[in-house]
Amino acid sequence: MKILVLGSGAREHAIITALLSEEVTHEITCAPGNAGIAEDVPCVQISATDPAACAHLAAGLEVDLVVVGPEAPLVAGVADAVREQGIPVFGPDAAAAALEGSKTFAKRIMDAAGVPTGRAVRAATLLDAETALDDFGAPYVVKADGLAAGKGVIVTHDRDAAVEHASYWLAHGDVLIEEFLDGEEVSLFVLSDGHDVLPLSPAQDFKRLRNGDAGPNTGGMGAYSPLPWLAEQFGTERAFVDECLETIAIPTIRQLESEGTPFVGLLYCGLIVTAKGIRVIEFNARFGDPETQVVLPRLVTPLSDLLYAAAVGGLGVLSRPEFSSDAVITVVLASENYPDDPITGRPLGGLERASEVEGVHLAHAATTADPDQSGTLLASGGRVLSVVARGTSFGQARQRAYSALGEMWLEGGQFRTDIAQKVDESHTVITDPWAGRS
């Protein structure tokens, strides 16, 4: 197939890596891509949030499928514009993408579909927000209603911090004050063709910046898959997934269909396993980052078959996707001062040696070629790249990931050393491989 992947992050690099690993050869183009993606496939420098430009490029390339990676192009209506050209798209149109673009819309859909989730109050003023915070009590949960690049949520016992967060985001729109839900978080990806669904394997990500889930929320500092503790609680991973499909994914997709806004693409179910059962924390309208980096390497079923079937309404005739039993983890390398105001433009080194570690590959997120020095890469954003490692056990995967990180360098770079530590059968505590560097 000829496939156009829109986006420039590690998620898109992971998608492209999975497509390139298939036995069938695909002709893949990425727009706009990044320095790492450009080493694998041709990249075209257009804005992924420009519907007309994306539709024009897809038509000009005569692609068979467009895969929209990030949320911003979906909310901007890129999928709508491409579909108007008669080209199959994996990604919802703008109306259905409101499931991520507006948390208020998502809550309404969940209520209408009877999906289990926490209580929430929409606040348009600081007084409304403070009243709701006091009604719910600590821990306080405040969410920006619209897109916020993973930075719009705060969970804190500090009321002043919650009020400050609400005040900041109220300048950009409404906020939601939500009931705090306690338990283990799970990310479940569900493919949808607007009516039928197929699940992928669950993953767990690490949203906080520092070890021990300390520090501010980020777009994600690491992830792992599969989740062995799900079998302990639900009997099997499949039993957990089946319950999620029956009580969450299918009711949501069918509710959107009934309202004339069919959801075609990837429904990201951000879940929490509480003492009272599985609850939805949030929905996203695309593959999650960094969870995609650990789910797709375990996928045995060709990804292209799944994406195309979803885009053309053919999931109902496919079998549930198959996954390997390998353990996969990813560790995100971020720039200094991320997530506040990351310092960019610094050289990134050791990538070739890192890639030589067995079972490791790199998914680039914010890298660019140094125009003044051939072959040198620069960090161009907050989350720079994902180190992805697989093994027959989590202990092996973790050792490989951090060995690879030890080969790399980025001035001021930061990463967590406790990714997947709780499921590491060897109970190994990783020592910071950058400790002691000048």
FIDO-504941 format. One record per residue (C-alpha): chain; residue number from 0; x, y, z. Coordinates in nm, 2 decimals, padded with zeros to 4 digits. Layout:
+--------+-----+--------+--------+--------+
| chaine | num |      X |      Y |      Z |
+--------+-----+--------+--------+--------+
|      A | NUM |      X |      Y |      Z |
...
+--------+-----+--------+--------+--------+
This chain:
+--------+-----+--------+--------+--------+
| chaine | num |      X |      Y |      Z |
+--------+-----+--------+--------+--------+
|      A |   0 |  00.00 |  00.00 |  00.00 |
|      A |   1 |  00.09 |  00.36 | -00.04 |
|      A |   2 |  00.05 |  00.51 |  00.31 |
|      A |   3 |  00.08 |  00.87 |  00.43 |
|      A |   4 |  00.14 |  00.91 |  00.80 |
|      A |   5 |  00.07 |  01.26 |  00.94 |
|      A |   6 |  00.27 |  01.38 |  01.25 |
|      A |   7 |  00.62 |  01.43 |  01.38 |
|      A |   8 |  00.65 |  01.25 |  01.71 |
|      A |   9 |  00.77 |  00.92 |  01.86 |
|      A |  10 |  00.41 |  00.78 |  01.81 |
|      A |  11 |  00.43 |  00.83 |  01.44 |
|      A |  12 |  00.78 |  00.69 |  01.43 |
|      A |  13 |  00.65 |  00.38 |  01.61 |
|      A |  14 |  00.36 |  00.34 |  01.37 |
|      A |  15 |  00.60 |  00.37 |  01.07 |
|      A |  16 |  00.84 |  00.12 |  01.23 |
|      A |  17 |  00.56 | -00.13 |  01.27 |
|      A |  18 |  00.45 | -00.08 |  00.91 |
|      A |  19 |  00.80 | -00.13 |  00.78 |
|      A |  20 |  00.84 | -00.45 |  00.98 |
|      A |  21 |  00.57 | -00.63 |  00.78 |
|      A |  22 |  00.65 | -00.89 |  00.52 |
|      A |  23 |  00.46 | -00.69 |  00.26 |
|      A |  24 |  00.65 | -00.38 |  00.15 |
|      A |  25 |  00.47 | -00.05 |  00.18 |
|      A |  26 |  00.55 |  00.29 |  00.02 |
|      A |  27 |  00.53 |  00.52 |  00.32 |
|      A |  28 |  00.56 |  00.90 |  00.34 |
|      A |  29 |  00.55 |  01.10 |  00.65 |
|      A |  30 |  00.45 |  01.47 |  00.69 |
|      A |  31 |  00.62 |  01.65 |  00.85 |
|      A |  32 |  00.82 |  01.39 |  01.03 |
|      A |  33 |  01.15 |  01.44 |  01.22 |
|      A |  34 |  01.52 |  01.36 |  01.18 |
|      A |  35 |  01.48 |  01.00 |  01.29 |
|      A |  36 |  01.18 |  00.93 |  01.08 |
|      A |  37 |  01.36 |  01.09 |  00.78 |
|      A |  38 |  01.62 |  00.81 |  00.80 |
|      A |  39 |  01.35 |  00.55 |  00.74 |
|      A |  40 |  01.10 |  00.71 |  00.50 |
|      A |  41 |  01.06 |  01.02 |  00.29 |
|      A |  42 |  00.93 |  01.32 |  00.47 |
|      A |  43 |  00.74 |  01.62 |  00.33 |
|      A |  44 |  00.75 |  01.95 |  00.52 |
|      A |  45 |  00.39 |  02.06 |  00.55 |
|      A |  46 |  00.18 |  02.15 |  00.85 |
|      A |  47 | -00.01 |  01.84 |  00.98 |
|      A |  48 | -00.29 |  02.07 |  01.11 |
|      A |  49 | -00.36 |  02.22 |  00.77 |
|      A |  50 | -00.65 |  02.03 |  00.62 |
|      A |  51 | -00.62 |  02.16 |  00.27 |
|      A |  52 | -00.25 |  02.10 |  00.25 |
|      A |  53 | -00.28 |  01.74 |  00.39 |
|      A |  54 | -00.56 |  01.66 |  00.15 |
|      A |  55 | -00.37 |  01.80 | -00.14 |
|      A |  56 | -00.06 |  01.60 | -00.05 |
|      A |  57 | -00.25 |  01.27 | -00.01 |
|      A |  58 | -00.42 |  01.32 | -00.34 |
|      A |  59 | -00.09 |  01.41 | -00.51 |
|      A |  60 |  00.08 |  01.10 | -00.37 |
|      A |  61 | -00.22 |  00.89 | -00.47 |
|      A |  62 | -00.21 |  00.71 | -00.14 |
|      A |  63 | -00.43 |  00.42 | -00.04 |
|      A |  64 | -00.45 |  00.52 |  00.33 |
|      A |  65 | -00.38 |  00.82 |  00.55 |
|      A |  66 | -00.30 |  00.76 |  00.91 |
|      A |  67 | -00.34 |  01.07 |  01.13 |
|      A |  68 | -00.12 |  01.05 |  01.44 |
|      A |  69 | -00.17 |  01.35 |  01.67 |
|      A |  70 | -00.49 |  01.49 |  01.81 |
|      A |  71 | -00.45 |  01.85 |  01.69 |
|      A |  72 | -00.49 |  01.76 |  01.31 |
|      A |  73 | -00.80 |  01.55 |  01.40 |
|      A |  74 | -00.97 |  01.84 |  01.59 |
|      A |  75 | -00.87 |  02.07 |  01.31 |
|      A |  76 | -01.06 |  01.86 |  01.06 |
|      A |  77 | -00.78 |  01.70 |  00.86 |
|      A |  78 | -00.95 |  01.37 |  00.84 |
|      A |  79 | -01.27 |  01.54 |  00.70 |
|      A |  80 | -01.07 |  01.71 |  00.42 |
|      A |  81 | -00.89 |  01.39 |  00.32 |
|      A |  82 | -01.21 |  01.19 |  00.31 |
|      A |  83 | -01.36 |  01.45 |  00.08 |
|      A |  84 | -01.09 |  01.34 | -00.17 |
|      A |  85 | -01.22 |  00.98 | -00.15 |
|      A |  86 | -00.91 |  00.86 |  00.03 |
|      A |  87 | -00.95 |  00.62 |  00.33 |
|      A |  88 | -00.84 |  00.77 |  00.66 |
|      A |  89 | -00.75 |  00.62 |  00.99 |
|      A |  90 | -00.86 |  00.89 |  01.23 |
|      A |  91 | -01.20 |  01.04 |  01.32 |
|      A |  92 | -01.35 |  01.35 |  01.17 |
|      A |  93 | -01.36 |  01.67 |  01.37 |
|      A |  94 | -01.70 |  01.61 |  01.51 |
|      A |  95 | -01.61 |  01.27 |  01.66 |
|      A |  96 | -01.26 |  01.39 |  01.76 |
|      A |  97 | -01.44 |  01.62 |  02.00 |
|      A |  98 | -01.42 |  01.31 |  02.23 |
|      A |  99 | -01.07 |  01.43 |  02.30 |
|      A | 100 | -01.10 |  01.79 |  02.20 |
|      A | 101 | -01.37 |  01.86 |  02.46 |
|      A | 102 | -01.38 |  01.68 |  02.79 |
|      A | 103 | -01.73 |  01.82 |  02.84 |
|      A | 104 | -01.84 |  01.65 |  02.52 |
|      A | 105 | -01.67 |  01.33 |  02.63 |
|      A | 106 | -01.85 |  01.33 |  02.96 |
|      A | 107 | -02.18 |  01.39 |  02.79 |
|      A | 108 | -02.12 |  01.09 |  02.56 |
|      A | 109 | -02.02 |  00.87 |  02.85 |
|      A | 110 | -02.33 |  00.97 |  03.05 |
|      A | 111 | -02.56 |  00.90 |  02.75 |
|      A | 112 | -02.39 |  00.56 |  02.69 |
|      A | 113 | -02.39 |  00.46 |  03.05 |
|      A | 114 | -02.01 |  00.43 |  03.06 |
|      A | 115 | -01.86 |  00.41 |  03.42 |
|      A | 116 | -01.66 |  00.72 |  03.50 |
|      A | 117 | -01.60 |  00.97 |  03.78 |
|      A | 118 | -01.83 |  01.26 |  03.87 |
|      A | 119 | -01.73 |  01.59 |  03.71 |
|      A | 120 | -01.84 |  01.96 |  03.73 |
|      A | 121 | -01.78 |  02.21 |  03.44 |
|      A | 122 | -01.65 |  02.54 |  03.56 |
|      A | 123 | -01.65 |  02.86 |  03.36 |
|      A | 124 | -01.54 |  03.09 |  03.64 |
|      A | 125 | -01.28 |  03.07 |  03.92 |
|      A | 126 | -01.56 |  03.09 |  04.18 |
|      A | 127 | -01.74 |  02.79 |  04.02 |
|      A | 128 | -01.41 |  02.60 |  04.02 |
|      A | 129 | -01.34 |  02.68 |  04.38 |
|      A | 130 | -01.69 |  02.57 |  04.48 |
|      A | 131 | -01.65 |  02.24 |  04.30 |
|      A | 132 | -01.30 |  02.18 |  04.45 |
|      A | 133 | -01.45 |  02.22 |  04.80 |
|      A | 134 | -01.74 |  02.00 |  04.72 |
|      A | 135 | -01.52 |  01.71 |  04.60 |
|      A | 136 | -01.24 |  01.76 |  04.85 |
|      A | 137 | -00.88 |  01.65 |  04.82 |
|      A | 138 | -00.71 |  01.50 |  04.63 |
|      A | 139 | -00.81 |  01.77 |  04.38 |
|      A | 140 | -00.84 |  01.69 |  04.01 |
|      A | 141 | -00.86 |  01.98 |  03.76 |
|      A | 142 | -00.86 |  01.93 |  03.38 |
|      A | 143 | -00.85 |  02.18 |  03.09 |
|      A | 144 | -01.16 |  02.12 |  02.88 |
|      A | 145 | -00.97 |  02.14 |  02.55 |
|      A | 146 | -00.64 |  02.01 |  02.41 |
|      A | 147 | -00.34 |  02.08 |  02.63 |
|      A | 148 | -00.07 |  01.85 |  02.50 |
|      A | 149 | -00.08 |  01.63 |  02.81 |
|      A | 150 | -00.03 |  01.93 |  03.04 |
|      A | 151 | -00.38 |  02.03 |  03.12 |
|      A | 152 | -00.44 |  01.80 |  03.42 |
|      A | 153 | -00.33 |  01.84 |  03.78 |
|      A | 154 | -00.39 |  01.60 |  04.06 |
|      A | 155 | -00.29 |  01.74 |  04.40 |
|      A | 156 | -00.36 |  01.76 |  04.77 |
|      A | 157 | -00.26 |  02.13 |  04.75 |
|      A | 158 | -00.58 |  02.34 |  04.71 |
|      A | 159 | -00.38 |  02.65 |  04.62 |
|      A | 160 | -00.20 |  02.46 |  04.34 |
|      A | 161 | -00.54 |  02.33 |  04.22 |
|      A | 162 | -00.69 |  02.69 |  04.22 |
|      A | 163 | -00.38 |  02.82 |  04.04 |
|      A | 164 | -00.41 |  02.55 |  03.77 |
|      A | 165 | -00.78 |  02.62 |  03.72 |
|      A | 166 | -00.71 |  03.00 |  03.70 |
|      A | 167 | -00.45 |  02.94 |  03.43 |
|      A | 168 | -00.66 |  02.72 |  03.21 |
|      A | 169 | -00.98 |  02.93 |  03.26 |
|      A | 170 | -00.80 |  03.19 |  03.05 |
|      A | 171 | -00.81 |  02.94 |  02.76 |
|      A | 172 | -01.16 |  02.80 |  02.82 |
|      A | 173 | -01.37 |  02.61 |  03.07 |
|      A | 174 | -01.22 |  02.35 |  03.31 |
|      A | 175 | -01.36 |  02.03 |  03.46 |
|      A | 176 | -01.33 |  01.96 |  03.83 |
|      A | 177 | -01.35 |  01.59 |  03.88 |
|      A | 178 | -01.39 |  01.33 |  04.14 |
|      A | 179 | -01.05 |  01.16 |  04.23 |
|      A | 180 | -01.04 |  00.80 |  04.14 |
|      A | 181 | -00.79 |  00.58 |  04.32 |
|      A | 182 | -00.63 |  00.27 |  04.16 |
|      A | 183 | -00.40 |  00.13 |  03.89 |
|      A | 184 | -00.42 |  00.32 |  03.56 |
|      A | 185 | -00.44 |  00.13 |  03.23 |
|      A | 186 | -00.43 |  00.25 |  02.87 |
|      A | 187 | -00.63 |  00.04 |  02.63 |
|      A | 188 | -00.63 |  00.11 |  02.25 |
|      A | 189 | -00.95 |  00.01 |  02.06 |
|      A | 190 | -00.97 |  00.02 |  01.68 |
|      A | 191 | -01.31 |  00.13 |  01.55 |
|      A | 192 | -01.46 |  00.15 |  01.20 |
|      A | 193 | -01.76 |  00.35 |  01.33 |
|      A | 194 | -01.96 |  00.04 |  01.44 |
|      A | 195 | -01.73 | -00.26 |  01.51 |
|      A | 196 | -01.43 | -00.26 |  01.73 |
|      A | 197 | -01.11 | -00.46 |  01.79 |
|      A | 198 | -00.89 | -00.42 |  02.09 |
|      A | 199 | -00.51 | -00.40 |  02.12 |
|      A | 200 | -00.31 | -00.51 |  02.42 |
|      A | 201 | -00.32 | -00.30 |  02.73 |
|      A | 202 | -00.03 | -00.09 |  02.85 |
|      A | 203 |  00.06 |  00.14 |  03.15 |
|      A | 204 |  00.23 |  00.47 |  03.12 |
|      A | 205 |  00.41 |  00.70 |  03.36 |
|      A | 206 |  00.28 |  01.05 |  03.35 |
|      A | 207 |  00.49 |  01.22 |  03.62 |
|      A | 208 |  00.83 |  01.36 |  03.55 |
|      A | 209 |  01.03 |  01.20 |  03.82 |
|      A | 210 |  01.08 |  00.86 |  03.99 |
|      A | 211 |  00.82 |  00.74 |  04.23 |
|      A | 212 |  00.55 |  00.94 |  04.04 |
|      A | 213 |  00.68 |  01.26 |  04.17 |
|      A | 214 |  00.69 |  01.60 |  03.99 |
|      A | 215 |  00.46 |  01.76 |  03.74 |
|      A | 216 |  00.24 |  01.58 |  03.49 |
|      A | 217 |  00.40 |  01.54 |  03.14 |
|      A | 218 |  00.29 |  01.39 |  02.81 |
|      A | 219 |  00.44 |  01.06 |  02.94 |
|      A | 220 |  00.79 |  00.96 |  03.05 |
|      A | 221 |  00.77 |  00.58 |  02.98 |
|      A | 222 |  00.54 |  00.28 |  02.94 |
|      A | 223 |  00.54 | -00.10 |  02.94 |
|      A | 224 |  00.33 | -00.38 |  02.80 |
|      A | 225 |  00.18 | -00.64 |  02.88 |
|      A | 226 |  00.04 | -00.59 |  03.23 |
|      A | 227 |  00.09 | -00.92 |  03.42 |
|      A | 228 | -00.10 | -00.79 |  03.73 |
|      A | 229 | -00.42 | -00.77 |  03.52 |
|      A | 230 | -00.43 | -01.15 |  03.51 |
|      A | 231 | -00.40 | -01.16 |  03.89 |
|      A | 232 | -00.71 | -00.93 |  03.93 |
|      A | 233 | -00.93 | -01.05 |  03.64 |
|      A | 234 | -00.82 | -01.41 |  03.58 |
|      A | 235 | -00.68 | -01.32 |  03.23 |
|      A | 236 | -00.59 | -01.01 |  03.04 |
|      A | 237 | -00.85 | -01.10 |  02.79 |
|      A | 238 | -01.12 | -01.10 |  03.06 |
|      A | 239 | -01.02 | -00.74 |  03.15 |
|      A | 240 | -01.03 | -00.64 |  02.78 |
|      A | 241 | -01.36 | -00.81 |  02.73 |
|      A | 242 | -01.52 | -00.62 |  03.02 |
|      A | 243 | -01.38 | -00.29 |  02.88 |
|      A | 244 | -01.52 | -00.36 |  02.54 |
|      A | 245 | -01.87 | -00.45 |  02.68 |
|      A | 246 | -01.90 | -00.16 |  02.93 |
|      A | 247 | -01.69 |  00.11 |  02.78 |
|      A | 248 | -01.57 |  00.09 |  02.42 |
|      A | 249 | -01.87 | -00.05 |  02.24 |
|      A | 250 | -02.13 |  00.16 |  02.42 |
|      A | 251 | -01.92 |  00.47 |  02.34 |
|      A | 252 | -01.88 |  00.39 |  01.97 |
|      A | 253 | -02.24 |  00.30 |  01.93 |
|      A | 254 | -02.35 |  00.62 |  02.10 |
|      A | 255 | -02.15 |  00.83 |  01.87 |
|      A | 256 | -02.28 |  00.63 |  01.57 |
|      A | 257 | -02.64 |  00.69 |  01.69 |
|      A | 258 | -02.57 |  01.07 |  01.71 |
|      A | 259 | -02.45 |  01.07 |  01.35 |
|      A | 260 | -02.09 |  01.12 |  01.44 |
|      A | 261 | -01.93 |  00.78 |  01.37 |
|      A | 262 | -01.59 |  00.74 |  01.52 |
|      A | 263 | -01.34 |  00.59 |  01.27 |
|      A | 264 | -00.99 |  00.54 |  01.41 |
|      A | 265 | -00.83 |  00.47 |  01.75 |
|      A | 266 | -01.03 |  00.51 |  02.07 |
|      A | 267 | -00.78 |  00.56 |  02.35 |
|      A | 268 | -00.94 |  00.45 |  02.67 |
|      A | 269 | -00.76 |  00.60 |  02.97 |
|      A | 270 | -00.88 |  00.37 |  03.25 |
|      A | 271 | -00.84 |  00.32 |  03.62 |
|      A | 272 | -00.91 | -00.01 |  03.81 |
|      A | 273 | -01.07 |  00.10 |  04.13 |
|      A | 274 | -01.21 | -00.09 |  04.42 |
|      A | 275 | -01.56 | -00.04 |  04.26 |
|      A | 276 | -01.45 | -00.16 |  03.92 |
|      A | 277 | -01.31 | -00.02 |  03.59 |
|      A | 278 | -01.37 |  00.36 |  03.54 |
|      A | 279 | -01.28 |  00.59 |  03.25 |
|      A | 280 | -01.05 |  00.87 |  03.33 |
|      A | 281 | -01.04 |  01.01 |  02.98 |
|      A | 282 | -01.08 |  00.93 |  02.61 |
|      A | 283 | -00.84 |  01.03 |  02.34 |
|      A | 284 | -00.90 |  01.01 |  01.97 |
|      A | 285 | -00.57 |  00.87 |  01.86 |
|      A | 286 | -00.28 |  00.63 |  01.95 |
|      A | 287 | -00.13 |  00.73 |  02.29 |
|      A | 288 |  00.24 |  00.84 |  02.33 |
|      A | 289 |  00.44 |  00.67 |  02.48 |
|      A | 290 |  00.21 |  00.36 |  02.50 |
|      A | 291 |  00.22 |  00.31 |  02.12 |
|      A | 292 |  00.59 |  00.25 |  02.14 |
|      A | 293 |  00.54 | -00.06 |  02.36 |
|      A | 294 |  00.21 | -00.20 |  02.22 |
|      A | 295 |  00.30 | -00.20 |  01.85 |
|      A | 296 |  00.63 | -00.39 |  01.89 |
|      A | 297 |  00.43 | -00.68 |  02.04 |
|      A | 298 |  00.17 | -00.68 |  01.76 |
|      A | 299 |  00.19 | -01.00 |  01.54 |
|      A | 300 | -00.10 | -00.92 |  01.32 |
|      A | 301 |  00.00 | -00.68 |  01.03 |
|      A | 302 | -00.08 | -00.33 |  01.15 |
|      A | 303 | -00.16 | -00.21 |  00.79 |
|      A | 304 | -00.45 | -00.47 |  00.77 |
|      A | 305 | -00.60 | -00.33 |  01.09 |
|      A | 306 | -00.57 |  00.03 |  01.00 |
|      A | 307 | -00.71 | -00.01 |  00.65 |
|      A | 308 | -01.00 | -00.22 |  00.77 |
|      A | 309 | -01.10 |  00.04 |  01.02 |
|      A | 310 | -01.08 |  00.31 |  00.76 |
|      A | 311 | -01.31 |  00.13 |  00.52 |
|      A | 312 | -01.55 | -00.02 |  00.76 |
|      A | 313 | -01.42 | -00.38 |  00.76 |
|      A | 314 | -01.32 | -00.46 |  01.12 |
|      A | 315 | -01.63 | -00.68 |  01.16 |
|      A | 316 | -01.48 | -00.96 |  00.95 |
|      A | 317 | -01.13 | -00.96 |  01.11 |
|      A | 318 | -01.01 | -01.17 |  01.40 |
|      A | 319 | -00.89 | -01.02 |  01.72 |
|      A | 320 | -00.52 | -00.90 |  01.68 |
|      A | 321 | -00.25 | -01.13 |  01.81 |
|      A | 322 |  00.04 | -01.03 |  02.03 |
|      A | 323 |  00.37 | -01.18 |  02.13 |
|      A | 324 |  00.44 | -01.26 |  02.49 |
|      A | 325 |  00.76 | -01.05 |  02.49 |
|      A | 326 |  00.80 | -00.77 |  02.75 |
|      A | 327 |  00.85 | -00.43 |  02.60 |
|      A | 328 |  00.93 | -00.11 |  02.78 |
|      A | 329 |  01.00 |  00.25 |  02.67 |
|      A | 330 |  01.19 |  00.52 |  02.85 |
|      A | 331 |  01.15 |  00.88 |  02.73 |
|      A | 332 |  01.45 |  01.11 |  02.72 |
|      A | 333 |  01.34 |  01.47 |  02.77 |
|      A | 334 |  01.52 |  01.80 |  02.75 |
|      A | 335 |  01.62 |  02.01 |  03.05 |
|      A | 336 |  01.34 |  02.21 |  03.21 |
|      A | 337 |  01.07 |  01.99 |  03.05 |
|      A | 338 |  00.77 |  02.02 |  03.08 |
|      A | 339 |  00.77 |  02.39 |  03.17 |
|      A | 340 |  01.00 |  02.56 |  02.92 |
|      A | 341 |  01.23 |  02.30 |  02.77 |
|      A | 342 |  01.58 |  02.40 |  02.66 |
|      A | 343 |  01.62 |  02.30 |  02.29 |
|      A | 344 |  01.89 |  02.32 |  02.03 |
|      A | 345 |  02.14 |  02.11 |  02.22 |
|      A | 346 |  02.34 |  01.83 |  02.04 |
|      A | 347 |  02.22 |  01.47 |  02.09 |
|      A | 348 |  02.48 |  01.20 |  02.08 |
|      A | 349 |  02.55 |  00.82 |  02.11 |
|      A | 350 |  02.24 |  00.72 |  01.92 |
|      A | 351 |  02.42 |  00.47 |  01.69 |
|      A | 352 |  02.58 |  00.29 |  01.99 |
|      A | 353 |  02.25 |  00.29 |  02.17 |
|      A | 354 |  02.07 |  00.13 |  01.87 |
|      A | 355 |  02.33 | -00.15 |  01.87 |
|      A | 356 |  02.21 | -00.28 |  02.21 |
|      A | 357 |  02.03 | -00.60 |  02.15 |
|      A | 358 |  01.65 | -00.57 |  02.15 |
|      A | 359 |  01.66 | -00.19 |  02.14 |
|      A | 360 |  01.53 |  00.06 |  01.88 |
|      A | 361 |  01.48 |  00.44 |  01.91 |
|      A | 362 |  01.16 |  00.62 |  01.83 |
|      A | 363 |  01.24 |  00.99 |  01.76 |
|      A | 364 |  01.01 |  01.26 |  01.88 |
|      A | 365 |  01.18 |  01.60 |  01.87 |
|      A | 366 |  01.50 |  01.57 |  01.68 |
|      A | 367 |  01.63 |  01.78 |  01.39 |
|      A | 368 |  01.95 |  01.78 |  01.18 |
|      A | 369 |  02.21 |  02.04 |  01.28 |
|      A | 370 |  02.23 |  02.27 |  00.97 |
|      A | 371 |  02.59 |  02.36 |  01.06 |
|      A | 372 |  02.73 |  02.02 |  01.13 |
|      A | 373 |  02.65 |  01.72 |  00.90 |
|      A | 374 |  02.53 |  01.41 |  01.08 |
|      A | 375 |  02.47 |  01.58 |  01.42 |
|      A | 376 |  02.12 |  01.58 |  01.56 |
|      A | 377 |  01.97 |  01.85 |  01.79 |
|      A | 378 |  01.70 |  01.82 |  02.05 |
|      A | 379 |  01.42 |  02.04 |  01.91 |
|      A | 380 |  01.15 |  01.99 |  02.18 |
|      A | 381 |  01.05 |  01.86 |  02.52 |
|      A | 382 |  01.03 |  01.49 |  02.48 |
|      A | 383 |  01.32 |  01.41 |  02.25 |
|      A | 384 |  01.30 |  01.04 |  02.18 |
|      A | 385 |  01.18 |  00.71 |  02.32 |
|      A | 386 |  01.42 |  00.42 |  02.39 |
|      A | 387 |  01.22 |  00.11 |  02.32 |
|      A | 388 |  01.35 | -00.23 |  02.45 |
|      A | 389 |  01.20 | -00.58 |  02.43 |
|      A | 390 |  01.30 | -00.90 |  02.61 |
|      A | 391 |  01.18 | -01.23 |  02.72 |
|      A | 392 |  01.13 | -01.07 |  03.07 |
|      A | 393 |  01.08 | -00.72 |  03.20 |
|      A | 394 |  01.41 | -00.76 |  03.38 |
|      A | 395 |  01.59 | -00.81 |  03.05 |
|      A | 396 |  01.40 | -00.54 |  02.87 |
|      A | 397 |  01.48 | -00.29 |  03.15 |
|      A | 398 |  01.85 | -00.37 |  03.15 |
|      A | 399 |  01.86 | -00.33 |  02.77 |
|      A | 400 |  01.67 |  00.01 |  02.78 |
|      A | 401 |  01.90 |  00.16 |  03.04 |
|      A | 402 |  02.21 |  00.02 |  02.88 |
|      A | 403 |  02.11 |  00.20 |  02.56 |
|      A | 404 |  02.05 |  00.52 |  02.75 |
|      A | 405 |  02.40 |  00.48 |  02.91 |
|      A | 406 |  02.54 |  00.51 |  02.55 |
|      A | 407 |  02.36 |  00.84 |  02.49 |
|      A | 408 |  02.42 |  01.20 |  02.59 |
|      A | 409 |  02.22 |  01.52 |  02.59 |
|      A | 410 |  02.32 |  01.81 |  02.81 |
|      A | 411 |  02.06 |  01.85 |  03.08 |
|      A | 412 |  01.87 |  01.55 |  02.96 |
|      A | 413 |  01.63 |  01.38 |  03.20 |
|      A | 414 |  01.46 |  01.04 |  03.23 |
|      A | 415 |  01.31 |  00.81 |  03.49 |
|      A | 416 |  01.50 |  00.50 |  03.61 |
|      A | 417 |  01.19 |  00.33 |  03.75 |
|      A | 418 |  00.99 |  00.25 |  03.44 |
|      A | 419 |  00.83 | -00.10 |  03.48 |
|      A | 420 |  01.03 | -00.16 |  03.80 |
|      A | 421 |  00.72 | -00.29 |  03.98 |
|      A | 422 |  00.68 | -00.57 |  03.72 |
|      A | 423 |  01.05 | -00.65 |  03.70 |
|      A | 424 |  01.07 | -01.02 |  03.80 |
|      A | 425 |  01.44 | -00.97 |  03.89 |
|      A | 426 |  01.36 | -00.69 |  04.13 |
|      A | 427 |  01.65 | -00.49 |  03.99 |
|      A | 428 |  01.68 | -00.13 |  04.09 |
|      A | 429 |  01.84 |  00.06 |  03.80 |
|      A | 430 |  02.12 |  00.30 |  03.88 |
|      A | 431 |  02.11 |  00.62 |  03.68 |
|      A | 432 |  02.35 |  00.55 |  03.39 |
|      A | 433 |  02.42 |  00.93 |  03.36 |
|      A | 434 |  02.51 |  00.97 |  03.73 |
|      A | 435 |  02.84 |  01.14 |  03.78 |
|      A | 436 |  02.87 |  01.29 |  03.43 |
|      A | 437 |  03.00 |  01.64 |  03.42 |
+--------+-----+--------+--------+--------+
